[in-house]
């Protein structure tokens, strides 16, 4: 989404998205699927240190009104590596409670 003061972070994410799509295109002929998962705010040690007021501001920006869990990300990964996603490649799956969509 981009954020003030986070140019380096945003640029690296954009690079990974381009890398994912390029690899997917190059490897599709070998039946190798390449996708990326873009987690939103996930309850981890990294987000635990945030002040409660900041967490409340974050939750207010998320349509589902809560941070995700590591299990939410793991479930997306499990889907992508399963046969259920056998015809999916070159995609970025946002696991963010709708945060990117909301903007």
C-alpha positions, 0 to 999 in steps of 0.5 A: 500500500505504501506508507510514509517513511517506508519507501525502502520497505514498499520498494522491497515488497514491490520487488518481491511481487515482480519476482513472484510474477516473473518466476511464475511465468518462467516456471509455469511450463514446468508445472511449477507454481509460484505465488506470494502471500502478503500478510497484513497486521498479524498478531506476533511478537513484532505487533505485540510491542505496539501501544494499545492506542496504535493497535486500535487505530490499526484495527479501525483500518481493517474491515474485519476489525481485528488483526490476523493470526499466524494460523491465518497465514499458514492456512493460506500457505496450505491452500496454495501448496495444495491441489486445490490451488493447482491452477493458480500461479503468479498471484499475490494473496493478501491475508489482511482482513480486507485492509488493502481492499479498503483503501 
